[in-house]
């Protein structure tokens, strides 16, 4: 499909008339009560609430209000859907490029500190190796397909100078097929998992929850260069018995689903609760849709009174097709609402859901809700991200955030008394051709200028130095 044909034309006379009719009708319906309310405190609060929500959110709200009123639905849904098609353009057909993120065809070199090698070539041999491996052991899985129907468990701790690794020698040669709720339970420190292809194969989506469940004592885990497909929450991280799996690394993984998840369980590609100082970088996160329950799905999520996450240089595509299908998709959420106090690190989550987090140099595309959402987060930095066909950046629920150098096609939505320090938020079209950007291709409208570097951020999405070059967004021209 030619770039010039995206997005498809919506300027036909009938669509314009429908949109105009909808706007006039809604205005007439609103004017009478607003005329009375506007001079009151309640009226001002209503106006502030409406003005702090994205068009995407207001369209979904209007749809819900119309349900059960067939006559109104018959007249108002067609123009509402026409308006949505303009607000949420359908992603272009065909696969989008991975921009060099996610699992790479080249194997990562083995971690330092490995002193012995054990080859496993059957499911039972893999189980036994995970239980018996001692610090410094490299478990090398022979090429093949390995089905499992019960959780894989670890038997011993690794050490910082002698981790334990489960690896394939080359990506694309080892496949694990899981039909259990938890794939691998990581409750021991200093383990590394690399170069694997892991797929959920449950007949019922609710039965394939996690590929990795990192829990309690599972600190300093490394999950690198894997392809993980068809789970509800591919990577789940949480505490146990007062212990927290801090300091993990999730890097160069492809996290995806082949279709919507037919479940009411949380659909979150990384669901981190209460753990501190995780590094989440260079991953490709794509296609997360939740069909039941609240229908809200997330790409990368940190909450539960956690601290210090660094989410950098990731590519997230919420929906490569069907952007306006039922439900809501959010790219990155720092903080959260409604976490059960019993699973919060401080046992309350009252002060914050996440503190001192960073989301930087990420490319986030085709989400029908916020590309980045800061919800009950404190001292969160959102820096040099590029948001394409999303509802923009939301800062809410009393959060405190710093926004610097982001390139967005929506806008920043602040509400609930949140504090935002904002510099250099720039409309996408000022620097990039939006039609090409929808394909994750870059046609630059401007060249970099001299400008200050954001504190602690010296490179861009591809690792290029930003020294002497200023451009908003994740990438340098």
N, C-alpha and C positions, 0 to 999 in steps of 0.2 A: 504494500500500500504506500503510495507516495506521501511524503511528509506534508505536501501542500493540501492533502485531503483530510488531514487530521487537525482539529476535531471536525466531525462531519458538519455540514452546514445546518444551522438551526435558525436562519434568519428569514424563513418563509413567512409570508404575510399572515397565514393562519396561526402560526405559533406566536407571532408577536401580538395578534389580537387576543388570543387566549391569555397570554401573560398579562396583557393590559387589563383585560376583563377581571382576571383574578385579583390583580393589584387594586383595582377600583372597588371591587366587592369587599375585599378585606379592609380597605380603608374606610368604606362606609360603615361596615360592621364595627369598626374600632373607634370611629370618631366620637360617637355619642357617649359611650362610657368614658373614653379618654378625656373628653372635654370636661367631664365632671371630676375625673380622677386626677388630672394632671396637676391641679393646684394643691393636691393633698400629698402627704408623706407616702401614703400607699401608692398613689399614682406615680410618683417619682421612682419608687422602688420597682414597680412593674416596668417602667420605661428603661431603667438601668439594667434590669434582668434581660429584657428583650435585646438591648443594644450590646450585651456582652456575650451573645451566642451567635454562632456562625449560621449562614444561610442553610447549610447542610442540616444542622440541628433543628432549625425552625421548620424546615420542610418535613422532617420526620415527625416532629411534634404535631404539625397540622394534619398529617396523614392519620396519626393515632386518634386525634380529635374527631376526624371525619368518620371513623369506623362506626358502623351501626346506623348510619344515616344515608341510606342508599340514594336518595334524591340528590343530596349534596355531593355525594361521591361521584354520581354520574356527571354532574356539571363541573365540579372543581378538580377532580383527579386528573383529567387530561391536561389542563394548563399547568397543574402542579408538577406533573411528570415532565412536561416540556421545559419547565423552569429548572427542574432537577438535572435534565440532560445538559443544560448550560453550566450549572454549578458543578456537576460531577461528570465531566466528559468520560466516555468509555475508553479504557486503555486501548492502545492500538493492537490489532490482531498479531498473533505469532509470538514466539518467545522473545523476551527482552534480554539484552546482554547482561552478563554478571559483573561487568566492569572490573574483572580481576579479583573479585571477592568470593568467599566461600571455599569449599574444598578445591585444592589444586591437584593437578595430575602428578606432580612431583612429590615424592615422600619427604616428610620432614626428617631431618637427621635425628637419630635416637637421642634422648635426653642424656645429659652428662651424669655420670655416677653409676651407670649400668655396668656390672662386672660379670654377669653370667647370662646365659641364653638358654631358653627352653622353648621347643617347638611343640605346638598343640595342633592336632589335625582332626579331632572329633569333638562333638559337643561335650561329651563327658570329660575329655582331656582338658578342655577349656575350663570347665567347672572346677576340676581338681587343681589346675594350675592357679586359678584365682584364689583358692583357699590356702594353697601351700606355699605360694611364692614369698620369698623373704627379701629384705631390702637389697637393692642392686640387681634384681632379676628383671630380664626382658623376656616377656612371654610373646613369642612370635607366632601368629596364627597362620597356618598354611593356607594357600588359596582354596576357596570353596564356599559353599553355602551351608550355614549352620543354623538349624531351627532350634528354638528354645521355647518352653512353655512354663517355666518357673524362674523366679528372680535369680539372677547371678549375684553371688555374694563374695565379699573379700575376706581373707583370713588374717592378714597381718598388716601392720603399719609399714609404710615406707619412711624414709628419712630425707631431710633436705639435701644431704650429700649422697644419698643412695635411694632414689625413688624406685617404685615398682611400675613397670609399663606393660600395657596390653596393646599390641600394635600389629598392623599388617605391614609387610615390607614395602608394598606398593599400593596406593589407593586404587580402588576399582577391582581388587582381586579377592577381597574377603567380604562376605555378606552375612549379617546376622538377621534372622527373621524371628521377631518376638510376638508371642500371643499371650503374654502375661501382663499384669497391671503395671509393675515396675520392671524395667528391663535389667539394668545394672544398679544395684544398691551400693552407693559409695559412702561408707561410714568409717573409712580409715584414711589417715592423712598421707599426702605425698604419693598419689597415684597419677598415672598419665595414660590417656587413651587416644590413640592416633591412627589415622589412615583407614578407618573402618567405614563400611556402609551398613547402616542399621535401619531396618524397616519394621513398622508396626503392621502386623498381618491379622488383626483381630476381626472376626465377622461383625462384632458390635463395637462401634467406635469407643463406647464407654469403657471397654475392657483394656484398651491400650492407652494408658495414661502417660507414662514417662519412659523415654529411652534411658535417661540417667536420672536417678534420684539421689542427689547429694545431700547428706543429712548429718547433723550432729558433729561427729569428730572428723568428717571428711574434708578437712581443711587442705588448702594448697593443691587442689586437684587441677590437672591440666586436661582439657578436652579440646583436641586440636586436629584440624584437617580431616574431619569426618563428614559424611553425608547421612543425614538423619531425616527420615520421612514417615509421615502418617502416624503422629501421636497427638494427643490433646495438649499436653505441656511437655515438649520435647526434653527440656532440661528443667527439673524442679530442684530448688535449693531451699532448705529450711533447717531450723534447729531441732535438737532433741535432747531432753534431760539437761537443759541448761548449757549445752555445748553448741557451737556455731561453726559451720564450715566456711571460715573466712579465707580471703586471699586466693580465690580460684581464678582460673583463666579459661575463657571460652573464645577460641580464636580460629579463624579460617575454616569455619564449618558452614555447610549448607544445610539450613533448617527449612523444611518445606512440607506441604501437604499436597496430595494429588487431587483433592476436592474438599468441599466443606465438611466440617466435622459434625457428624450426626449425634450430638450430645448436648446435655445441659451442664456438663462439667466445665471448669475453666479451660479456655483455649488461649494459651499463652506460650509462645515458642521458648522464651526464657521466663520462668516464674520464680523470682528470687525474693525470699521472705526472711528478713532479719540478718542476713549475712553481710559482712563488711568487706570493703576493699577488693571487690571483684574487678577484673579487667575483661571487657567484652569488646573485641576488636576484629575487624576485617572479616566479619561473617556476612553471608548472603541469606537473608530471612525473607521467605516469600510464601504467599497464599495461606492466610489464616482467616477462616470464616467459621463462625459458630452458629448452628442452625436452631438450637433450642435454648431454653432458659432465658437469660437476659440478652442473649445474642451479641454480646460485646466481646470482641477478640483483640488481643494485643500481640505485638511483635516481641519487644523486650520490656520487661516490667521489673522494677525494684521497689519494694515496700516493706512493711513490717518493722519499722524503726531501724532499718538498715542504714549504713553510712558508706560514703566514699566510693561508689561505683564509678567506673570510667567506661563510657560507651563511645567508642571512637572508630571512625573509618568503616562503618558497616553500610551495606546496601540493604534497604528494606523495601519490599513491594507488597503492600497489604493484599491487593487483589490484582493479579495480572489480567483478569477478565471479570465482568459482572460487578463493577464497582458499586452499583446501587442495589445489589441484592439485599434482602432483609438483613437487618443487624447493623452493627457499627464496628469499624476497624480503626484502631489507633496504632500508630507506628511505635513510638517509644513513650513509656509512661514512667516518670520518676516521681515516686510517691504513689498514693492510692487512697481510696476511701473504703471504710467499712471492714478493714482487716480485723479478724477475731483477736481481741486482746490477748487471748491465751497463746497465740503463736507469735506475738510481737516480741522482739528482743528485750524491750523494757517492760513487757507484760501489760502495756497500756496503749501504745501508739498515740497517746494524747498530744504530745508535744510536736511530733512530726511522723510521717511515714518514711521519709528518706531525707538525709542531711548530707551536704557537701558532695553531691553528685555532679558529674560532668557528662554532657552529651555534646560531642564535638566532631566535626568533619564527617557527618553521616549524610547519605543521600537517601531520602524517604519519598516514596512515590505511590500514587494511586490508592489513597486511603480516603474513605468517605467521612472520616472524623479527623481529629487532630493528628498532624504528623508527629508533634511532640506535645505531651501533656504533663504539666507539673501540677500535682494534686497533693496538697498537704506536704509539700516539700520545702525545706529550709536551706538557704544558701546553695541553691542549685544553679549551675552555669550551663547555658544553652548557647553554644558558640560555633559559628561557621558551619551551619548545616544548610543543605539545599533541599527544599520541600517542593515537590512537583505534584500538582493535582491532589492536594490535601486541603483540609479546612484550616491549616495554619498551625499556630502555636497557642495553646491554652494554658493560662496560669490561674489556678483557682483554689478555693477552700483555704484562704489565708496563707498561701504560699509566699515565699520570698525568693525571687529568682533574678539572675543577671542574664540578659540576652545581648549578644554581641556578634555583629557581622553575619546574621542569618539572611539567606536568600529564599524568599517565600512567595508562593502564588496566592496565598490567603492573606491573613493578617494576624496580629496578636490580639487574643481575647483575654481580658483580665476581669476577674469578678471575685466576689465574696471578700472584698477588702484585701486582696493580695497585693504585695509590693513588687514592682517590676522596675529594675534599672535597665534601660534599653538604649543601645547604641547600634547604629548601622543596620537596622532591619530594612531590607531593600526588596521591592517587588521583583519577582523573577524576570519579568519581561524587560527590565532595564539592562540586564546583563546577558540573558539567554533568549534564544528563539523558543517560545513555549511549545510550538508544534514539534520541533526536534527534541526538546527535552522530554516530551511524553514518551518518546522512543528510547530514552536514556542516551541520546546523542546530543552533542554540544555544538551549537552555532553561536559563537560569541558576538554580542552586539558592541562590546567595549573591550578595552585592554586594561591590564592592571595599572594601578596608580601607586604612588608612594603613600604609605600609611602605617600606623602603629600596629605591632603584633599584639594579638590577644595574649594575656598573661598565661604562660605555661603552654603555649600552642605554637610550635615553630614550623610545623609541616602541614600538608593538606591531605586530602582523601587518598592520594597515591603516594604519600611520603615525600613529596617535593618540598623543598625549603620555601617558606614564606618570606624569608628575609629580603627586604627591599621591594616586595610585591604585595600590594593590597587588592584583594577582590573579595566581595562578600560571598558566602556560600562555602561548600566543602571543597571545591576544586579551583585550581588556578588555571587560567587560559593557557 
